[in-house]
């Protein structure tokens, strides 16, 4: 559990700091096989000052816990001895809920070699698989990059149906069902309540826009009409958004 506790401490410390996206803050443990992890430990980025172009902000405790679950699972596998003399290691980085930061970290997963301070080329274990990302919008970009080296990405949260296309995302896997099932369920609820004139609120990202597309498709089959479709920013950090959402139905003229 040594690596687990050191990881916990390091990330708790990092959570109280403003992080530079170029610094590639990480939690890692050595092993014969390295599993990468990409988690949105922070909910966004903002312009930095001085040499830091961008900094991560708005710490997300839930995502930290999810990353710790990955560490715990790897430690348990190693402790069980099920892999014989082979041990698993991990390299976990913070995507900061930002596509650019996530891609920067993904590139670091793909580097098999690094140059030491004295200029010598040193070999380091490459990442053989990546756990993440959370948001479909980011996952689409990350998995495209990982596909270049056929590195599998296993997402625990990205549900966009777009990612089910194996011709475009052959190395992508996930442990959750895609949004198409969610859209079907929503339509069934509307049918059950005999609601055929509804408004839709969605976020401006891969997840939200795909969900609206599938809702439109199934709604048309059952003569359900949309009074309006209101697209919200992907990440809601403005305190006025609650008021905007509540006012939306009154602003629409039917």
Secondary structure as UniProt FT lines:
FT   HELIX           2..15
FT   STRAND          19..20
FT   HELIX           21..23
FT   STRAND          26..29
FT   STRAND          33..39
FT   STRAND          42..47
FT   TURN            50..51
FT   STRAND          54..59
FT   HELIX           61..80
FT   TURN            81..85
FT   STRAND          88..94
FT   TURN            96..97
FT   HELIX           99..109
FT   STRAND          113..115
FT   TURN            117..118
FT   STRAND          121..123
FT   STRAND          127..131
FT   HELIX           136..147
FT   TURN            148..150
FT   STRAND          152..155
FT   HELIX           161..164
FT   TURN            166..168
FT   TURN            170..171
FT   STRAND          172..174
FT   HELIX           179..192
FT   TURN            193..194
FT   STRAND          197..203
FT   HELIX           206..221
FT   TURN            222..223
FT   STRAND          225..232
FT   TURN            239..240
FT   HELIX           241..251
//
